[in-house]
Amino acid sequence: MTDTLSVFSDASETAARTTPSASAAPRVARFPRLEDLSPSEAKSSRWRQASPWQRRATRLLVPVLIIAAWQFVSEVGLVSDYVLPAPTAIIAAFQELIVTGELQRAIVTSSARAISGLVIGGTIGLVLGLFAGLWKLGDDVFDGPMQMLRMVPSIALIPLFIVWFGINESAKIALIITATAFPIYLNTYAGVRGVDNKLIEAGIIFGLDHRKLARRIILPTALPSILVGLRYAAGSSLLALVAAEQINARSGIGYILTIANQNQRVDIIMAGIIVYALLGLALAAFMSFVERVSLPWRTDIVLG
């Protein structure tokens, strides 16, 4: 009897050692702490809560500081006026050009050249991009030559255009057309070919023919890419304008720069360069307006 009790006692002790105690807490899995990423006014940065006037003032602050430092360097004589005229000297050059009326006529002439080349070149690039993107025949016929020709710098074609068109306005416009056609073609082609096939299948299921598919699905989907190409083409038109107006120009901003270079008027040269920059800003602002009107559903993503 005693032996039997000792056996049961040893068994119970062994079970107690091998069985986890009831008081032992179960192991809890540890997960990383999640962060609330939902937008809220409390978590938004202080700069996003700034008023529009504060943002505009901050945007203008950096150019004002640069101009002030520029004027100071010129006043103390650290930089020669022949190398970099002071801002006051450039303003005086602007006044001289405005009083004589040369600047107004030059801006009208140069803007007409740039816009004409952009409209013609953009139309050519858009038509060829749609034709190559929508139809296999257009892809086989036009994409290969366009891909080869776009690798040729438009400036390298100036001697050829002079031989073909002479030194009149036709050569200048042709140079701008060449520079603007390729960006729109490439982005139009990529936008059309990048349309999701599921959208095409859905349109076919709903009974849309090829014309309605292109008008209601393909073109609206490719429109953002087309507008990007138009923005690039607008910038290329100004770059080509600078080169085009060096081809025996008798009017325009390039003509003013040529005469100023002959007379060693660095202040007028700087004024002409600033006019080119202002034209670029105006064109960029116009393109932003076109994008906002054409893509009202697109939202701006701002992190802070």
TALINDA-V200434 format. One record per backbone hydrogen bond with DSSP energy under -1.0 kcal/mol. CO is the residue of the C=O (numbers start at 1). NH is the residue of the N-H. E is the energy in kcal/mol with one decimal. If there is no record, write none. Layout:
co->CO nh->NH e->E
co->CO nh->NH e->E
//
This chain:
co->1 nh->5 e->-2.2
co->2 nh->6 e->-2.1
co->3 nh->7 e->-1.8
co->4 nh->8 e->-2.0
co->5 nh->9 e->-2.2
co->6 nh->10 e->-2.2
co->7 nh->11 e->-2.0
co->8 nh->12 e->-2.1
co->9 nh->13 e->-1.9
co->10 nh->14 e->-2.2
co->11 nh->15 e->-2.2
co->12 nh->16 e->-2.0
co->13 nh->17 e->-1.8
co->14 nh->18 e->-1.9
co->15 nh->19 e->-2.2
co->21 nh->24 e->-1.0
co->40 nh->44 e->-1.1
co->47 nh->50 e->-1.1
co->51 nh->55 e->-1.8
co->52 nh->56 e->-2.4
co->53 nh->57 e->-2.5
co->54 nh->58 e->-2.1
co->55 nh->59 e->-2.3
co->56 nh->60 e->-1.8
co->57 nh->61 e->-1.1
co->60 nh->64 e->-1.8
co->61 nh->65 e->-2.4
co->62 nh->66 e->-2.3
co->63 nh->67 e->-2.5
co->64 nh->68 e->-2.4
co->65 nh->69 e->-2.5
co->66 nh->70 e->-2.4
co->67 nh->71 e->-2.6
co->68 nh->72 e->-2.3
co->69 nh->73 e->-2.5
co->70 nh->74 e->-1.9
co->71 nh->75 e->-2.4
co->72 nh->76 e->-2.2
co->73 nh->78 e->-1.8
co->80 nh->84 e->-2.7
co->86 nh->90 e->-1.9
co->87 nh->91 e->-2.4
co->88 nh->92 e->-2.0
co->89 nh->93 e->-1.9
co->90 nh->94 e->-2.3
co->91 nh->95 e->-2.3
co->92 nh->96 e->-2.1
co->93 nh->97 e->-2.3
co->94 nh->98 e->-2.5
co->95 nh->99 e->-2.5
co->96 nh->100 e->-1.8
co->97 nh->103 e->-1.4
co->101 nh->105 e->-1.7
co->102 nh->106 e->-2.3
co->103 nh->107 e->-2.5
co->104 nh->108 e->-1.9
co->105 nh->109 e->-2.2
co->106 nh->110 e->-2.8
co->107 nh->111 e->-2.5
co->108 nh->112 e->-2.1
co->109 nh->113 e->-2.0
co->110 nh->114 e->-2.5
co->111 nh->115 e->-2.8
co->112 nh->116 e->-2.3
co->113 nh->117 e->-2.4
co->114 nh->118 e->-2.2
co->115 nh->119 e->-2.7
co->116 nh->120 e->-2.4
co->117 nh->121 e->-2.6
co->118 nh->122 e->-2.6
co->119 nh->123 e->-2.1
co->120 nh->124 e->-2.2
co->121 nh->125 e->-2.7
co->122 nh->126 e->-2.5
co->123 nh->127 e->-2.5
co->124 nh->128 e->-2.4
co->125 nh->129 e->-2.2
co->126 nh->130 e->-2.4
co->127 nh->131 e->-2.4
co->128 nh->132 e->-2.7
co->129 nh->133 e->-1.9
co->130 nh->134 e->-2.5
co->131 nh->135 e->-1.8
co->135 nh->139 e->-1.8
co->136 nh->140 e->-2.4
co->137 nh->141 e->-2.1
co->138 nh->142 e->-2.8
co->142 nh->146 e->-2.4
co->143 nh->147 e->-2.5
co->144 nh->148 e->-1.7
co->145 nh->149 e->-2.8
co->146 nh->150 e->-1.9
co->148 nh->151 e->-1.0
co->149 nh->152 e->-1.6
co->154 nh->157 e->-1.3
co->155 nh->158 e->-1.6
co->157 nh->161 e->-2.6
co->158 nh->162 e->-2.3
co->159 nh->163 e->-1.8
co->160 nh->164 e->-2.3
co->161 nh->165 e->-3.4
co->162 nh->166 e->-1.6
co->169 nh->173 e->-2.6
co->170 nh->174 e->-2.5
co->171 nh->175 e->-1.8
co->172 nh->176 e->-1.8
co->173 nh->177 e->-2.6
co->174 nh->178 e->-2.2
co->175 nh->179 e->-1.8
co->176 nh->180 e->-1.6
co->177 nh->181 e->-1.9
co->180 nh->184 e->-1.0
co->181 nh->185 e->-2.1
co->182 nh->186 e->-2.6
co->183 nh->187 e->-2.0
co->184 nh->188 e->-2.4
co->185 nh->189 e->-2.8
co->186 nh->190 e->-2.4
co->187 nh->191 e->-2.3
co->188 nh->192 e->-2.5
co->189 nh->193 e->-2.3
co->190 nh->194 e->-1.3
co->192 nh->195 e->-1.3
co->196 nh->200 e->-1.3
co->197 nh->201 e->-2.6
co->198 nh->202 e->-2.4
co->199 nh->203 e->-2.3
co->200 nh->204 e->-2.2
co->201 nh->205 e->-2.3
co->202 nh->206 e->-1.8
co->203 nh->208 e->-2.5
co->204 nh->207 e->-1.5
co->209 nh->213 e->-2.5
co->210 nh->214 e->-2.2
co->211 nh->215 e->-2.1
co->212 nh->216 e->-2.8
co->213 nh->217 e->-1.8
co->213 nh->218 e->-2.6
co->214 nh->219 e->-2.5
co->217 nh->221 e->-1.7
co->218 nh->222 e->-2.4
co->219 nh->223 e->-1.0
co->222 nh->226 e->-2.1
co->223 nh->227 e->-2.5
co->224 nh->228 e->-1.7
co->225 nh->229 e->-2.0
co->226 nh->230 e->-2.0
co->227 nh->231 e->-2.1
co->228 nh->232 e->-2.3
co->229 nh->233 e->-2.5
co->230 nh->234 e->-2.1
co->231 nh->235 e->-1.8
co->232 nh->236 e->-2.3
co->233 nh->237 e->-2.0
co->234 nh->238 e->-1.2
co->235 nh->239 e->-1.9
co->236 nh->240 e->-2.7
co->237 nh->241 e->-1.7
co->238 nh->242 e->-2.0
co->239 nh->243 e->-1.4
co->240 nh->244 e->-2.9
co->241 nh->245 e->-2.3
co->243 nh->246 e->-1.3
co->244 nh->247 e->-1.8
co->246 nh->248 e->-1.5
co->252 nh->256 e->-1.5
co->253 nh->257 e->-2.3
co->254 nh->258 e->-2.2
co->255 nh->259 e->-2.3
co->256 nh->260 e->-2.4
co->257 nh->261 e->-2.2
co->258 nh->262 e->-2.0
co->259 nh->263 e->-1.8
co->260 nh->265 e->-3.0
co->264 nh->266 e->-1.0
co->265 nh->269 e->-1.8
co->266 nh->270 e->-2.5
co->267 nh->271 e->-1.9
co->268 nh->272 e->-2.5
co->269 nh->273 e->-2.2
co->270 nh->274 e->-2.3
co->271 nh->275 e->-1.9
co->272 nh->276 e->-2.1
co->273 nh->277 e->-2.1
co->274 nh->278 e->-2.5
co->275 nh->279 e->-2.4
co->276 nh->280 e->-2.0
co->277 nh->281 e->-2.2
co->278 nh->282 e->-2.5
co->279 nh->283 e->-2.4
co->280 nh->284 e->-2.4
co->281 nh->285 e->-2.5
co->282 nh->286 e->-2.1
co->283 nh->287 e->-2.2
co->284 nh->288 e->-2.2
co->285 nh->289 e->-1.9
co->286 nh->290 e->-2.3
co->287 nh->291 e->-2.3
co->288 nh->292 e->-2.2
co->289 nh->293 e->-2.1
co->290 nh->294 e->-2.6
co->291 nh->295 e->-2.4
co->295 nh->298 e->-1.1
//
